[in-house]
């Protein structure tokens, strides 16, 4: 669904897929579709996700450099606070921790019990052990200290990073084992109502 340019049939189709459990979440791409998450035109999508108790995921932060049509001004995580406040029962996931705006993302996580974020796409294989990789670890640790590791979900952003290297990265974030289980699988099970 194009977040602002949809027709009634698009919403009917989306509702049918949600009702039939053909999809268990909706992801929107503000930086690629040129909209702010708190624009009123998105509300019907949020209401459907809320009705069927599925998460809405926002691509947030950096956009792919080879996709030069993308506009990062739409990818900032702060407008997601409006969505979380206006739809307190809507499950929200901020993808990529809003990188490079991790501190702003951490405030949205801390303030809103219905908001989570994933750690995907922050480093790729060749940058795990570089100064940039160390910088990202430090920023994520700062975010965790500000909010909570239990607000995070694991992800790789494959094919940018493979499972093995990103598991290694996640385990170097200094997250206690009891919280790491939430990052790796417990939050996903709860948010997406997965059967295990």
Secondary structure, DSSP 8 states (H G I E B T S, - for coil): --SSS--HHHHHHHHHHHHTTS-SEEEE-HHHHT--TT-GGGHHHHHHHHHTT-EEEEE-S---TT-TT--GGGG-STHHHHHHHHTTTS-EEEEGGGTT-HHHHHHHHHH-TTEEEE-TTS--GGGTTSHHHHHHHHHHHHHHHHS-GGGEE----TTSS-HHHHHHHHHTS---HHHHHIIIIIHHHHHTT---
